[in-house]
């Protein structure tokens, strides 16, 4: 085999190999998660899930002490795919009910509706350029006192 044939064969092989790993391009996404009063959420994870891909692709990032985050899709902090996304913020780690350790498990700070893509109202568009996103979340509702009824649960599940 001639030297030129070997080079041509190598070039075709490289071209084929590079085409096999065609992941959608990512773009820098950083931002901050804050409550309505402007105080930052100081822990947790934020996740973005694409809405306009055949199969959803998720980008996630750790929320820092100052509320800032940077998303990563294929690697940490490599960004997110351009397009529409829904978002979830997970900050309330459920360890147990608290009954087994009264007073040791702090009440959740973040409204639990934000922790699931199905209930979170958060939606963002990632542009094909660097993105700086403000994520506004709500505080958790106060715990119910003994004998109180959660009105939102009645609306959702009925009065049986």
DOMAR-766428 format. One line per 10 residues: number of its first residue (from 1); their letters; for each residue x, y, z of N, C-alpha, C, O. Coordinates in pm, whole numbers, plus 50000, padded with zeros to 5 digits. Layout:
BEGIN
NUM = a = X/Y/Z/X/Y/Z/X/Y/Z/X/Y/Z | ...
END
This chain:
BEGIN
1 = xxxxxxxxxx = 50086/49882/50000/50000/50000/50000/50090/50123/50000/50186/50130/50076 | 50059/50220/49915/50143/50339/49904/50122/50430/50023/50024/50418/50097 | 50214/50520/50039/50210/50616/50150/50083/50703/50138/50020/50732/50239 | 50047/50745/50017/49928/50828/49995/49800/50752/50030/49707/50810/50087 | 49795/50624/49997/49676/50543/50028/49658/50531/50178/49547/50538/50229 | 49771/50513/50249/49764/50503/50396/49712/50633/50457/49628/50631/50546 | 49761/50747/50407/49717/50876/50460/49569/50899/50431/49495/50947/50517 | 49527/50865/50310/49385/50882/50274/49298/50793/50361/49193/50837/50408 | 49341/50670/50383/49266/50578/50470/49258/50630/50612/49154/50619/50676 | 49368/50686/50662/49370/50743/50797/49274/50861/50807/49203/50876/50907
11 = xxxxxxxxxx = 49271/50944/50703/49183/51061/50703/49037/51020/50706/48957/51080/50778 | 49000/50918/50628/48862/50869/50626/48826/50812/50762/48716/50837/50812 | 48918/50737/50824/48893/50680/50956/48871/50791/51058/48778/50782/51139 | 48953/50895/51057/48936/51006/51151/48802/51075/51128/48733/51111/51224 | 48765/51095/51004/48639/51159/50971/48521/51076/51023/48427/51131/51079 | 48528/50946/51006/48421/50857/51054/48413/50858/51206/48304/50865/51263 | 48528/50852/51271/48530/50851/51417/48478/50981/51474/48405/50980/51573 | 48513/51093/51413/48467/51221/51467/48317/51237/51447/48252/51305/51526 | 48260/51176/51343/48117/51185/51318/48035/51098/51410/47915/51122/51425 | 48094/50998/51473/48021/50907/51560/47981/50971/51692/47885/50929/51756
21 = xxxxxxxxxx = 48055/51073/51732/48033/51133/51862/47970/51271/51846/48021/51369/51900 | 47861/51280/51774/47800/51409/51746/47699/51445/51855/47581/51414/51844 | 47748/51509/51959/47662/51556/52067/47622/51699/52035/47700/51773/51975 | 47502/51739/52073/47465/51878/52053/47562/51972/52127/47610/51939/52235 | 47588/52086/52068/47680/52183/52127/47621/52243/52254/47499/52263/52263 | 47706/52272/52350/47661/52335/52474/47711/52480/52479/47809/52517/52414 | 47640/52560/52559/47673/52701/52575/47675/52734/52724/47595/52681/52801 | 47767/52820/52762/47785/52857/52902/47653/52903/52964/47585/52990/52909 | 47619/52844/53078/47502/52886/53155/47545/52900/53300/47583/52802/53364 | 47538/53021/53349/47562/53044/53491/47454/53138/53541/47387/53204/53462
31 = xxxxxxxxxx = 47439/53144/53671/47335/53230/53726/47332/53225/53876/47428/53183/53941 | 47221/53268/53930/47203/53272/54075/47059/53233/54107/46966/53265/54033 | 47041/53162/54219/46909/53121/54267/46878/53205/54390/46953/53204/54488 | 46765/53279/54384/46729/53368/54495/46583/53350/54534/46500/53303/54455 | 46555/53388/54659/46418/53394/54710/46358/53530/54674/46430/53618/54629 | 46227/53548/54693/46164/53676/54658/46225/53798/54726/46221/53908/54671 | 46282/53779/54846/46343/53892/54917/46487/53919/54873/46554/54006/54928 | 46534/53844/54772/46669/53866/54719/46777/53784/54786/46891/53783/54740 | 46743/53714/54895/46843/53630/54962/46870/53508/54875/46778/53450/54817 | 46998/53467/54865/47030/53351/54781/46997/53218/54849/47003/53206/54971
41 = xxxxxxxxxx = 46961/53120/54768/46954/52982/54814/47099/52938/54827/47176/52954/54732 | 47139/52884/54940/47281/52862/54967/47329/52718/54955/47443/52688/54990 | 47243/52629/54904/47285/52491/54887/47191/52422/54789/47082/52471/54760 | 47234/52309/54740/47148/52228/54655/47202/52211/54515/47320/52235/54487 | 47112/52169/54427/47145/52142/54287/47036/52200/54200/46919/52200/54238 | 47074/52250/54084/46977/52296/53987/46992/52211/53862/47103/52179/53820 | 46879/52174/53803/46880/52090/53683/46794/52153/53575/46683/52199/53602 | 46846/52155/53454/46771/52200/53336/46748/52078/53249/46839/51996/53233 | 46629/52064/53194/46598/51953/53103/46542/52011/52974/46450/52092/52976 | 46598/51969/52861/46554/52021/52732/46408/51982/52705/46362/51875/52745
51 = xxxxxxxxxx = 46339/52071/52637/46200/52045/52599/46185/52023/52449/46083/51972/52403 | 46287/52062/52372/46274/52053/52227/46372/51954/52164/46410/51969/52048 | 46411/51853/52240/46494/51744/52188/46408/51618/52183/46313/51604/52260 | 46441/51528/52093/46367/51401/52083/46370/51328/52218/46267/51285/52269 | 46491/51316/52273/46508/51259/52407/46562/51369/52496/46663/51432/52461 | 46497/51396/52611/46543/51505/52697/46689/51489/52737/46735/51379/52766 | 46760/51601/52739/46899/51605/52782/46906/51697/52902/46852/51808/52899 | 46970/51652/53009/46975/51726/53134/47111/51789/53156/47215/51727/53131 | 47109/51912/53205/47230/51982/53251/47208/52012/53398/47097/52044/53439 | 47313/52001/53478/47297/52027/53622/47417/52101/53676/47525/52103/53616
61 = xxxxxxxxxx = 47397/52161/53791/47506/52231/53857/47481/52244/54005/47366/52250/54050 | 47588/52248/54080/47579/52265/54224/47555/52413/54256/47614/52501/54194 | 47467/52437/54353/47441/52574/54398/47541/52605/54509/47549/52534/54609 | 47617/52712/54489/47721/52753/54585/47662/52831/54702/47544/52867/54701 | 47745/52857/54803/47702/52929/54923/47643/53066/54893/47560/53115/54969 | 47684/53129/54784/47633/53261/54748/47515/53253/54650/47472/53356/54597 | 47463/53132/54624/47350/53113/54537/47384/53096/54390/47296/53068/54308 | 47511/53111/54355/47551/53100/54214/47565/52955/54172/47586/52866/54254 | 47554/52934/54041/47570/52801/53984/47625/52813/53843/47619/52920/53782 | 47679/52703/53793/47718/52691/53652/47680/52551/53607/47716/52453/53671
71 = xxxxxxxxxx = 47608/52543/53496/47557/52414/53449/47659/52336/53368/47747/52393/53303 | 47644/52203/53372/47722/52113/53290/47633/52003/53235/47544/51954/53304 | 47658/51965/53110/47580/51861/53045/47660/51734/53029/47621/51628/53079 | 47773/51742/52959/47859/51625/52935/47973/51620/53036/48023/51513/53070 | 48013/51737/53083/48117/51751/53185/48074/51863/53278/47987/51943/53243 | 48134/51870/53395/48102/51976/53489/48129/52112/53425/48236/52135/53368 | 48032/52200/53434/48043/52339/53392/48068/52360/53242/48118/52464/53202 | 48032/52260/53159/48050/52279/53014/47929/52345/52949/47929/52368/52827 | 47824/52377/53026/47710/52448/52972/47590/52360/52948/47583/52246/52995 | 47494/52415/52874/47370/52345/52840/47342/52364/52691/47397/52453/52627
81 = xxxxxxxxxx = 47258/52279/52638/47220/52284/52497/47125/52401/52475/47039/52427/52559 | 47141/52471/52364/47051/52583/52332/46909/52532/52314/46886/52421/52265 | 46813/52614/52355/46673/52580/52339/46595/52598/52467/46646/52651/52566 | 46470/52552/52464/46381/52566/52580/46407/52454/52680/46426/52338/52643 | 46405/52492/52807/46429/52399/52917/46326/52420/53027/46276/52531/53047 | 46296/52314/53098/46227/52327/53225/46334/52305/53331/46437/52243/53304 | 46309/52356/53452/46413/52350/53555/46355/52303/53688/46238/52324/53718 | 46441/52239/53765/46407/52195/53900/46523/52233/53992/46639/52232/53951 | 46490/52266/54115/46590/52300/54216/46571/52206/54333/46463/52199/54391 | 46677/52134/54367/46669/52037/54476/46757/52087/54590/46880/52093/54577
91 = xxxxxxxxxx = 46694/52122/54701/46772/52171/54815/46729/52109/54946/46802/52118/55045 | 46614/52047/54948/46563/51986/55071/46589/51836/55065/46515/51762/55000 | 46692/51794/55130/46727/51652/55128/46648/51581/55236/46666/51607/55355 | 46561/51492/55193/46477/51419/55289/46557/51305/55351/46596/51211/55283 | 46578/51316/55480/46654/51215/55553/46559/51123/55626/46587/51005/55645 | 46449/51177/55666/46350/51102/55743/46237/51196/55777/46228/51306/55723 | 46153/51154/55865/46038/51236/55901/46070/51337/56010/45997/51435/56028 | 46177/51315/56083/46210/51401/56195/46159/51348/56326/46204/51389/56433 | 46063/51254/56319/46005/51198/56441/46112/51123/56519/46115/51126/56642 | 46200/51054/56444/46303/50975/56512/46414/51062/56572/46490/51016/56658
101 = xxxxxxxxxx = 46422/51187/56527/46523/51280/56580/46461/51419/56595/46496/51509/56520 | 46372/51437/56690/46303/51565/56704/46400/51682/56719/46494/51676/56799 | 46376/51787/56641/46457/51907/56651/46591/51901/56579/46661/52002/56571 | 46629/51786/56525/46759/51774/56461/46754/51793/56310/46856/51825/56248 | 46638/51775/56250/46625/51795/56107/46558/51930/56086/46443/51950/56126 | 46629/52024/56023/46569/52157/56005/46452/52151/55907/46450/52067/55817 | 46356/52239/55926/46244/52242/55830/46296/52285/55693/46395/52357/55685 | 46230/52242/55587/46277/52280/55453/46266/52430/55433/46171/52493/55479 | 46365/52487/55363/46363/52630/55334/46297/52657/55199/46235/52761/55179 | 46312/52564/55106/46263/52581/54969/46127/52515/54950/46105/52403/54997
111 = xxxxxxxxxx = 46037/52584/54882/45906/52526/54851/45929/52397/54773/45998/52399/54671 | 45872/52285/54818/45897/52155/54753/45851/52146/54608/45894/52056/54536 | 45764/52236/54563/45718/52229/54424/45833/52247/54325/45822/52204/54210 | 45942/52310/54367/46054/52335/54277/46144/52213/54257/46229/52214/54168 | 46125/52109/54337/46216/51994/54334/46181/51888/54230/46250/51787/54220 | 46075/51909/54153/46033/51810/54054/45997/51882/53925/45927/51983/53927 | 46045/51830/53812/46014/51892/53683/45863/51903/53661/45818/51998/53597 | 45785/51807/53712/45641/51806/53689/45568/51919/53762/45465/51967/53715 | 45621/51962/53876/45553/52065/53955/45623/52200/53954/45564/52300/53994 | 45746/52203/53911/45821/52329/53910/45771/52421/53799/45755/52378/53685
121 = xxxxxxxxxx = 45746/52548/53831/45703/52643/53729/45820/52704/53650/45798/52786/53561 | 45942/52664/53683/46060/52726/53623/46081/52680/53479/46082/52560/53450 | 46099/52776/53389/46127/52748/53249/46219/52858/53196/46201/52976/53227 | 46317/52818/53116/46416/52912/53064/46453/52876/52921/46436/52762/52878 | 46504/52975/52849/46557/52948/52717/46708/52972/52721/46753/53080/52760 | 46784/52871/52681/46930/52883/52671/46961/52931/52530/46925/52866/52432 | 47028/53043/52521/47065/53102/52392/47197/53042/52344/47277/52994/52426 | 47221/53043/52214/47349/52991/52161/47462/53092/52180/47531/53130/52085 | 47478/53135/52304/47581/53230/52346/47592/53217/52498/47514/53140/52556 | 47682/53286/52564/47686/53277/52711/47555/53327/52772/47498/53426/52727
131 = xxxxxxxxxx = 47508/53257/52875/47379/53286/52940/47400/53315/53088/47472/53243/53156 | 47336/53421/53136/47335/53452/53279/47189/53453/53322/47111/53537/53277 | 47151/53360/53408/47010/53336/53440/46980/53362/53587/47050/53313/53676 | 46874/53438/53610/46823/53462/53744/46710/53363/53769/46611/53361/53696 | 46725/53280/53871/46626/53179/53906/46561/53223/54036/46626/53229/54141 | 46431/53253/54029/46359/53298/54148/46272/53185/54201/46189/53128/54130 | 46292/53153/54329/46218/53044/54395/46147/53100/54518/46173/53213/54560 | 46056/53021/54574/45980/53062/54692/46027/52986/54815/46077/52874/54807 | 46007/53050/54930/46031/52981/55057/45926/52872/55074/45817/52880/55017 | 45959/52771/55152/45862/52665/55184/45748/52725/55266/45770/52815/55347
141 = xxxxxxxxxx = 45628/52674/55243/45517/52722/55327/45543/52680/55472/45610/52580/55497 | 45489/52756/55568/45512/52718/55708/45451/52581/55737/45349/52545/55677 | 45512/52505/55828/45457/52373/55861/45317/52388/55921/45287/52485/55990 | 45233/52289/55892/45097/52290/55947/45101/52262/56096/45181/52182/56145 | 45013/52331/56167/44999/52303/56310/44902/52188/56324/44823/52160/56233 | 44907/52122/56436/44820/52007/56458/44674/52047/56438/44627/52145/56495 | 44603/51968/56356/44462/51993/56328/44437/52081/56206/44324/52089/56159 | 44542/52147/56153/44524/52230/56034/44517/52143/55910/44572/52033/55907 | 44449/52193/55808/44434/52122/55681/44505/52200/55573/44492/52323/55565 | 44581/52131/55491/44651/52193/55378/44551/52215/55266/44508/52120/55201
151 = xxxxxxxxxx = 44513/52341/55242/44412/52375/55141/44456/52331/55001/44372/52289/54921 | 44585/52340/54971/44630/52300/54837/44613/52151/54816/44587/52107/54704 | 44628/52073/54922/44608/51929/54911/44460/51898/54886/44427/51807/54811 | 44371/51974/54950/44228/51955/54928/44191/51984/54783/44114/51910/54721 | 44247/52093/54730/44221/52128/54590/44269/52019/54496/44201/51985/54399 | 44386/51964/54526/44447/51865/54437/44383/51728/54451/44362/51659/54350 | 44351/51686/54573/44307/51549/54597/44161/51536/54638/44111/51424/54649 | 44092/51646/54661/43951/51637/54700/43935/51634/54851/44033/51646/54924 | 43810/51617/54898/43781/51626/55041/43742/51494/55105/43682/51494/55213 | 43773/51384/55044/43733/51254/55101/43798/51227/55232/43774/51122/55292
END
